[in-house]
């Protein structure tokens, strides 16, 4: 497979991931962080970093909006729930386990 085809496939998978996350707004970022150690905000940062690597001007908020499908402030107001004590404990345990790895 040549690089151009791999890039097309990678882009198609990214679009599908964004659509999947958009269709599952009930899945909170903290849940993603607990389970997979990344969240929508991470994807936005990775998007911005990729733009920087390619010399494409990109505002961090525009990158995050690409991932969320709307301005972050709108997503946060309409879809982000307050983290439960259980979620916070699970997140803290995940972070502690990571820091103990070598």
C-alpha positions in Angstrom: 0.0 0.0 0.0 1.4 3.4 -0.9 1.5 6.3 1.5 -1.3 8.2 -0.3 -3.7 5.3 0.2 -2.7 4.8 3.8 -3.3 8.5 4.4 -6.8 8.2 2.8 -7.6 5.2 5.0 -6.3 6.9 8.1 -8.4 10.0 7.4 -11.5 7.9 6.8 -11.0 6.1 10.1 -10.5 9.4 11.9 -13.8 10.7 10.4 -15.5 7.6 11.5 -14.1 7.9 15.0 -15.3 11.5 15.2 -18.8 10.4 14.0 -18.9 7.6 16.6 -17.9 9.9 19.4 -20.5 12.4 18.2 -23.2 9.7 18.2 -22.2 8.7 21.8 -22.2 12.1 23.6 -23.3 10.2 26.8 -19.8 8.8 27.0 -17.9 11.3 29.1 -14.3 12.3 28.6 -13.4 11.0 32.0 -14.8 7.6 31.1 -12.6 7.6 28.0 -9.6 8.6 30.1 -10.2 5.8 32.6 -10.6 3.2 29.9 -8.3 4.3 27.1 -6.1 7.0 28.6 -7.3 9.6 26.0 -10.3 11.7 25.4 -11.9 14.1 23.0 -9.6 16.9 24.3 -6.6 14.7 23.6 -7.8 14.2 20.0 -8.1 17.9 19.6 -4.5 18.4 20.9 -3.3 15.7 18.5 -5.2 17.4 15.6 -3.5 20.7 16.4 -0.1 19.0 16.7 -0.6 17.4 13.3 -1.5 20.7 11.8 1.7 22.2 13.4 3.8 19.4 12.0 2.4 20.1 8.5 2.8 23.8 8.8 -1.0 24.4 8.7 -2.1 27.4 10.8 -4.6 26.0 13.4 -6.1 27.6 16.4 -6.4 25.1 19.3 -10.1 25.8 19.7 -10.7 25.1 16.0 -8.9 21.8 16.3 -11.1 20.9 19.3 -14.2 22.0 17.5 -13.3 19.6 14.6 -13.3 16.7 17.2 -16.4 17.8 19.1 -18.3 18.8 16.0 -19.2 22.1 17.8 -17.5 24.7 19.9 -16.2 23.1 23.1 -18.1 25.5 25.3 -21.4 24.4 23.6 -20.5 20.7 24.0 -19.5 21.2 27.6 -22.7 23.1 28.4 -25.0 20.6 26.7 -23.3 17.2 27.1 -20.7 17.2 29.9 -21.8 15.9 33.2 -20.1 16.5 36.5 -17.7 13.7 37.3 -19.0 11.3 40.0 -16.8 10.4 43.0 -16.5 6.9 41.5 -15.2 8.3 38.2 -12.7 10.5 39.9 -11.5 7.5 42.0 -11.2 5.3 39.0 -9.3 8.1 37.1 -7.0 8.7 40.1 -6.3 4.9 40.3 -5.5 4.8 36.6 -3.1 7.7 36.9 -1.4 6.2 40.0 -1.0 2.8 38.2 0.6 4.6 35.2 3.1 6.5 37.4 4.2 3.1 38.9 5.1 1.7 35.5 8.7 1.8 34.3 
